Amino acid sequence: MPEITRIGERFAARRLQLGLTQQLLADLAGVSRYSVQSLEYATGSVKLQSVGQIAEALGLRLDITTTDGGAS
């Protein structure tokens, strides 16, 4: 499964856990509903800045690791 698909699934699960609609999340994050939808379904393109804003609105943190699992 591509990483972007996994990220989208985690974001969608968190949004549902918080009881937010895509539109409400978009409003909270200051992005368009299309950005939220594109991220959740791994379609189109989403700016990295928007991903960060959505993550923050969901109370999530983005980490980058090497392919062997070590932090970089």
Backbone hydrogen bonds, N-H to C=O, Kabsch-Sander energy under -0.5 kcal/mol:
donor,donor_aa,acceptor,acceptor_aa,energy
5,T,2,P,-0.7
6,R,2,P,-1.7
7,I,3,E,-2.5
8,G,4,I,-2.4
9,E,5,T,-2.3
10,R,6,R,-2.2
11,F,7,I,-2.5
12,A,8,G,-2.5
13,A,9,E,-2.4
14,R,10,R,-2.2
15,R,11,F,-2.4
16,L,12,A,-2.5
17,Q,13,A,-2.4
18,L,14,R,-2.0
19,G,16,L,-1.1
20,L,15,R,-2.5
25,L,21,T,-2.4
26,A,22,Q,-2.5
27,D,23,Q,-2.4
28,L,24,L,-2.5
29,A,25,L,-2.5
30,G,26,A,-1.4
31,V,26,A,-2.2
36,V,32,S,-1.5
37,Q,33,R,-2.9
38,S,34,Y,-3.0
39,L,35,S,-2.1
40,E,36,V,-2.7
41,Y,37,Q,-2.4
42,A,38,S,-0.6
42,A,39,L,-0.6
43,T,38,S,-1.9
51,V,47,K,-2.0
52,G,48,L,-2.3
53,Q,49,Q,-2.1
54,I,50,S,-2.6
55,A,51,V,-2.7
56,E,52,G,-2.3
57,A,53,Q,-2.1
58,L,54,I,-1.6
59,G,55,A,-0.6
59,G,56,E,-1.1
60,L,55,A,-3.2
66,T,70,G,-3.8
69,G,66,T,-2.3
72,S,64,I,-1.4
